[in-house]
Amino acid sequence: MGVTPEWTMLLANVGFPSAVAVYLLLRFEKKIADQTSAIEELTQELSNQQEEEE
């Protein structure tokens, strides 16, 4: 039939999953950064408690 159906199949098979993956990575990036920050705060708090006990 020509080039158009192959192009749409390529977009459907590669483009859409790639777009979904990028969207999810960008969305989860903030959550991962928040978790990293919380872990750093917890580590600092535990370090402070250990210093107080000594």
C-alpha positions in Angstrom: 0.0 0.0 0.0 2.9 2.4 0.4 4.9 4.2 3.0 2.0 5.6 5.1 0.9 2.3 6.7 4.5 1.3 7.5 5.0 4.7 9.1 1.9 4.4 11.3 2.9 0.9 12.3 6.3 2.1 13.3 4.7 4.9 15.3 2.3 2.6 17.0 5.0 0.0 17.8 7.8 2.3 18.9 6.6 5.8 19.4 3.7 5.2 21.8 5.6 2.9 24.2 8.5 5.3 24.1 6.2 8.2 25.0 4.6 6.3 27.8 8.1 5.3 29.2 9.2 9.0 29.1 6.0 10.1 30.8 6.4 7.6 33.6 10.1 8.4 34.1 9.4 12.1 34.4 6.5 11.4 36.8 8.4 9.0 39.0 11.5 11.3 39.0 9.9 13.7 41.5 8.8 10.8 43.8 12.3 9.3 43.7 13.8 12.7 44.6 11.3 13.0 47.5 12.2 9.6 48.8 15.9 10.3 48.6 15.4 13.5 50.5 13.4 11.7 53.2 16.2 9.0 53.5 18.8 11.7 53.9 16.8 13.5 56.6 16.3 10.2 58.5 20.0 9.4 58.3 20.8 12.8 59.7 18.3 12.4 62.5 19.6 9.0 63.4 23.2 10.4 63.4 22.1 13.2 65.7 20.4 10.7 68.1 23.6 8.6 68.3 25.7 11.7 69.1 23.3 12.6 71.9 23.5 9.2 73.5 27.3 9.2 73.6 
